[in-house]
Amino acid sequence: MKRNILYYPTINIPNEDWIRNALIYWDEISSIVPMDYNDNPVIELNGNMRFLKDEGFFRPISPNTLIRNANVFNTIDDFEIEFLEIIESREFGRVRFPYSGSHRIHNTKMRPPENYDIHNDKVSHNVLHALADRGLLERDSMNSEWIKVEPKTALLYMSLLAKYIAELDTESTTIGTDNYSYEILNFNANSRHDNVSCFSSNLNKVLPTPTPNVSFEKILDFKKDRKDELLKFRQEISNFEEKVSNSESIKEVKSHMIEFSEKIELEVNEINKCFKDARILTVAKSLKSLISIKSPTLLSSIAVYAGKATQIANLPMGYTMAGLSVMGGIELFHSYISARNERITRERESSFSYLYHADKAGLIRITPHNRVDRPVSKN
């Protein structure tokens, strides 16, 4: 079974750094691609996606996956209820109409010039009419093959599709993005009374990733040549996530973090030696993951932190890259996510969501809130 990362919210993945990172640390990349009745994409894939598909490293996933599994966990009903709840939420309002400094930007200046098209047979009548009532689609398109939907609403729709489809996919699939706002919409708790606990793990400047001048072809060659080393590196991360998820106490969690920081420092140095041998320049990138909490005992211990800063641990670590010493770090926070995701957290032994991000000032700030972290505007 392949370890697959399902990108959202767009069909074509615009961030080449995200692709480079995913190629190194995953077996396969996917995104949700509308298909015709012969399973051919109805939207043209860009050059990167076509190349990776031809090489066997990109697998398009049809939205019909949700429809074909309609009898599993009432997935379609759950999906529609969650979608309609989110478009009514304040969080979604902030995404549609973000602030610029202290002033709200007018709707006509924020909205892209064209709406997004969603295929008619992928949207139920309930959702269609709900969107029409809220002015989120063009009514004239409701009876055509393609429905024109407000762009950020369409991206939310694709984000939720990814989350539900990942649980039904035949491979070991986890969703991932580089878009912080849509991760928040997918998981954020709306209140203290409608949530479940999880851990937010942050590997800050830890993952060696090829620089932009390294071609995808060279990365794939490296991936084939260094398959065993990359597998060992991935297993260290997965083992850490599983141990943290199944810990019985905060003391045990901290012990696993110390053990992991020691192991991953060695593994990063080994991977960097492999990159150096292949004459591939790398930069240290960051990854945030959401990890389920299995133990009722640990949940009870964490409950006493409600309303307080809940950083469990913060471990700096140093390793070598291109002959230089690099400082990274591992952080672990307690977070709340919406109770709608409780089934996902029960069934996953490790992370159920990944956020890959660049380390640019003002893009993302890690804060010890009791929920999925808030985005910070980039001035």
C-alpha positions in Angstrom: 0.0 0.0 0.0 1.4 3.4 -1.0 1.6 6.4 1.4 -0.2 9.0 -0.6 -0.7 12.7 0.2 -3.9 14.3 -1.2 -3.4 18.0 -2.0 -6.2 20.5 -1.6 -7.9 22.9 -2.3 -6.9 23.2 -6.1 -6.7 20.6 -8.8 -3.3 21.7 -10.2 -0.7 22.2 -7.4 0.7 25.7 -7.8 3.5 25.5 -5.3 6.6 23.7 -6.8 8.3 23.7 -3.4 5.3 21.8 -2.0 5.7 19.3 -4.8 9.4 18.9 -4.2 8.9 18.2 -0.5 6.1 15.7 -1.2 8.1 13.8 -3.8 10.9 13.2 -1.3 8.7 12.2 1.6 5.7 10.4 0.1 5.2 7.6 -2.4 2.5 9.4 -4.4 0.8 12.7 -4.8 -2.9 13.2 -5.6 -5.4 15.9 -6.1 -9.1 15.9 -6.8 -9.7 16.0 -10.6 -13.2 15.9 -12.1 -13.5 13.1 -14.6 -15.8 12.3 -17.5 -17.7 9.0 -17.8 -14.5 7.4 -19.3 -12.4 8.5 -16.4 -10.6 11.2 -18.4 -9.9 14.5 -16.7 -12.3 17.2 -17.8 -10.0 20.0 -16.7 -6.5 20.2 -18.2 -3.6 19.3 -15.9 -0.7 21.6 -16.0 2.8 20.5 -17.2 4.0 19.5 -13.8 1.0 17.3 -13.1 1.1 15.7 -16.5 4.8 14.8 -16.1 4.4 13.3 -12.6 1.3 11.4 -13.8 3.3 9.9 -16.7 6.1 9.0 -14.3 3.6 7.3 -12.0 3.9 9.7 -9.1 0.7 11.7 -9.5 -2.7 10.0 -9.2 -5.8 12.0 -10.0 -8.8 11.1 -7.7 -12.3 11.6 -9.0 -15.0 13.4 -6.8 -17.1 10.3 -7.7 -15.2 8.4 -5.0 -17.5 10.0 -2.4 -20.6 9.1 -4.4 -19.5 5.5 -5.0 -19.1 5.1 -1.2 -22.4 6.8 -0.3 -23.4 3.9 2.0 -20.2 4.3 4.2 -20.8 6.3 7.4 -23.5 8.3 5.6 -20.7 10.2 4.0 -22.7 12.3 1.6 -25.1 13.6 4.3 -22.2 14.3 6.7 -20.3 16.1 3.9 -23.3 18.3 3.0 -24.1 19.2 6.7 -20.5 20.2 7.4 -20.2 22.2 4.2 -23.4 24.2 4.9 -22.3 24.8 8.5 -19.0 26.2 7.4 -20.3 28.6 4.8 -22.4 30.1 7.6 -19.4 30.4 10.0 -17.5 33.5 10.9 -14.3 31.7 9.9 -15.5 31.4 6.4 -16.5 35.0 6.3 -13.0 36.0 7.3 -11.6 33.9 4.4 -14.0 35.5 1.9 -13.6 39.0 3.2 -10.2 39.3 4.9 -9.0 42.4 6.6 -6.1 44.6 5.2 -4.6 46.2 8.3 -7.5 47.8 10.2 -9.8 48.2 7.1 -12.0 45.6 5.5 -11.4 45.2 1.8 -14.5 45.7 -0.3 -16.0 42.5 -1.8 -15.6 43.7 -5.4 -11.9 44.2 -4.9 -11.3 40.8 -3.2 -13.3 38.5 -5.5 -11.4 37.1 -8.5 -12.8 38.1 -11.9 -14.3 34.7 -12.7 -16.3 32.2 -10.7 -15.2 28.5 -10.5 -16.9 25.8 -12.4 -18.1 22.7 -10.5 -19.8 19.9 -12.4 -23.6 19.7 -11.9 -23.7 16.0 -11.0 -21.2 16.5 -8.2 -23.5 18.9 -6.2 -26.8 17.9 -4.6 -30.0 19.9 -5.0 -29.8 20.8 -1.3 -26.3 22.3 -1.7 -27.3 24.0 -5.0 -30.2 25.9 -3.5 -28.3 26.7 -0.3 -25.6 28.3 -2.4 -28.1 30.1 -4.6 -29.9 31.6 -1.6 -26.6 33.0 -0.2 -25.5 34.4 -3.6 -22.6 32.1 -3.9 -23.4 30.8 -7.4 -24.8 32.1 -10.6 -28.4 31.0 -10.8 -28.3 31.0 -14.6 -25.8 28.1 -14.4 -27.9 25.9 -12.1 -29.4 23.9 -15.0 -26.3 23.7 -17.1 -23.6 21.0 -17.0 -21.2 23.3 -15.1 -22.2 25.5 -12.2 -20.4 28.8 -11.6 -19.6 29.0 -7.9 -18.0 31.9 -6.0 -14.2 31.0 -6.0 -13.5 30.7 -2.3 -16.7 28.7 -1.8 -15.6 26.3 -4.5 -12.1 25.9 -2.9 -13.9 25.1 0.4 -16.0 22.5 -1.4 -12.8 20.9 -2.8 -11.1 21.0 0.7 -13.9 19.1 2.3 -14.1 16.7 -0.5 -10.4 15.9 0.0 -10.9 15.3 3.7 -13.8 12.9 3.2 -12.3 11.1 0.2 -9.0 10.5 2.0 -10.9 8.3 4.4 -12.4 6.2 1.6 -9.3 5.9 -0.6 -7.8 2.5 -1.3 -4.3 3.7 -0.4 -2.9 5.1 2.9 -4.0 8.6 2.1 -3.5 11.8 4.2 -4.6 15.2 3.2 -2.1 18.0 2.9 -2.0 21.7 1.8 0.1 24.8 1.8 -3.0 27.0 2.3 -3.4 27.8 5.9 -6.9 29.3 5.7 -8.4 26.2 4.2 -6.8 23.9 6.8 -8.5 26.0 9.4 -11.9 25.7 7.7 -11.5 22.0 7.4 -10.7 21.4 11.1 -11.2 24.4 13.3 -13.5 24.2 16.3 -16.3 26.8 16.5 -16.7 26.7 20.3 -15.3 25.0 23.4 -18.4 22.8 23.5 -18.1 21.3 20.0 -14.5 20.0 19.8 -12.1 17.2 20.2 -8.5 17.3 21.4 -5.5 16.6 19.2 -1.8 17.5 19.1 -0.3 19.9 16.7 3.3 18.9 15.9 5.6 21.4 14.2 8.9 20.4 12.6 10.4 23.8 12.1 13.2 24.0 9.6 13.8 20.2 9.9 13.0 18.7 6.5 15.7 18.8 3.9 14.1 19.8 0.6 15.7 20.3 -2.9 16.1 23.9 -3.9 14.0 25.4 -6.8 16.8 24.9 -9.3 16.6 21.1 -8.9 14.5 19.5 -11.6 11.7 17.0 -10.8 13.5 14.5 -13.0 16.6 14.7 -10.7 14.4 14.4 -7.6 12.8 11.2 -8.9 16.1 9.7 -9.8 17.3 10.5 -6.2 14.1 9.0 -4.8 14.7 5.7 -6.7 18.4 5.6 -5.7 17.9 6.4 -2.0 14.6 4.5 -1.5 15.8 2.8 1.7 17.2 5.9 3.4 14.1 7.9 2.7 11.9 5.1 4.0 13.9 4.9 7.2 13.5 8.7 7.6 9.8 8.6 7.0 9.4 5.7 9.5 11.0 7.7 12.3 8.4 10.5 11.8 5.5 8.0 11.6 6.7 6.1 14.7 7.0 9.3 16.6 3.4 10.3 15.6 2.0 6.9 16.6 3.8 6.9 20.0 2.6 10.4 20.8 -0.9 9.5 19.7 -1.0 6.5 22.1 0.8 8.0 25.0 -0.9 7.7 28.5 0.6 10.8 30.1 2.2 14.2 29.3 5.4 12.8 30.8 5.4 10.0 28.3 4.7 12.4 25.5 7.7 14.5 26.5 9.9 11.4 26.7 8.9 10.4 23.1 9.7 13.9 21.9 13.2 13.8 23.4 13.8 10.4 21.9 12.5 11.6 18.5 14.6 14.8 18.5 17.8 12.7 19.0 16.8 10.2 16.3 15.6 12.7 13.7 18.8 14.8 14.1 20.8 11.8 13.1 18.5 10.9 10.2 18.5 14.4 8.9 22.3 14.4 8.8 22.2 11.0 6.9 19.7 12.3 4.4 21.8 15.4 3.8 24.8 13.3 3.1 22.8 11.5 0.5 21.7 14.8 -1.1 25.4 15.9 -1.1 26.5 12.8 -2.8 23.9 13.3 -5.5 25.0 17.0 -5.8 21.5 18.2 -4.9 21.3 21.5 -3.0 18.7 21.6 -0.2 17.0 24.0 2.2 15.4 23.2 5.5 11.6 23.4 5.3 8.9 23.1 7.9 5.9 20.8 8.4 2.9 21.0 10.7 0.8 17.9 11.4 -2.4 17.2 13.4 -2.1 14.0 15.5 -5.0 12.2 17.2 -5.0 11.6 21.0 -6.1 8.0 21.8 -5.7 7.8 25.6 -8.7 8.9 27.9 -6.1 9.2 30.7 -4.0 11.7 28.7 -7.2 13.6 27.6 -8.1 14.0 31.3 -4.6 15.3 32.1 -4.7 17.8 29.2 -8.2 19.0 30.2 -6.7 20.9 33.2 -4.9 23.1 30.6 -8.1 24.5 29.2 -7.9 28.2 28.8 -4.1 28.3 29.3 -1.1 28.3 27.0 -0.7 24.6 26.0 2.7 24.2 24.6 3.7 20.6 25.6 7.3 20.9 24.6 9.7 22.9 22.5 13.0 21.2 21.6 15.7 23.0 19.6 17.9 20.8 17.5 21.0 21.3 15.4 22.2 19.4 12.3 24.5 19.9 9.4 23.6 21.0 5.9 26.1 21.7 3.2 28.8 21.9 5.8 26.9 24.4 7.9 25.2 24.0 11.3 21.5 24.5 11.0 19.1 25.1 13.9 15.7 23.7 13.7 13.2 22.7 16.3 10.3 20.4 17.2 7.2 21.9 18.9 4.1 20.1 20.2 0.9 21.9 21.2 -2.5 20.7 22.4 -5.2 21.9 20.0 -8.9 21.7 19.6 -10.5 20.8 16.3 -14.2 20.5 15.4 -16.0 17.5 16.8 -17.1 16.7 13.2 -13.6 15.2 12.8 -13.9 12.8 15.7 -14.2 9.7 13.6 -11.0 10.6 11.7 -9.1 11.0 15.0 -10.3 7.7 16.3 -9.3 5.8 13.2 -5.9 7.3 12.5 -2.8 6.0 14.3 -0.7 9.0 13.2 -1.3 12.3 11.5 -4.5 13.0 9.7 -3.5 16.4 8.2 -0.3 18.0 7.0 0.5 21.7 6.4 3.7 22.3 4.5 4.9 25.9 4.7 7.8 28.1 3.9 9.7 30.0 6.6 8.9 33.6 5.7 8.4 36.3 8.3 4.7 37.2 8.6 3.4 34.2 6.6 2.7 31.8 9.5 3.1 32.3 13.3 2.9 29.3 15.6 1.0 30.2 18.7 0.0 28.1 21.8 -3.7 28.5 21.4 -6.1 25.7 22.4 -7.2 25.3 18.8 -5.7 25.1 15.3 -3.5 28.2 14.9 -4.7 31.4 13.3 -3.2 32.8 10.1 -1.4 36.0 10.2 -1.7 38.5 7.3 1.4 39.1 5.2 1.9 42.9 4.9 
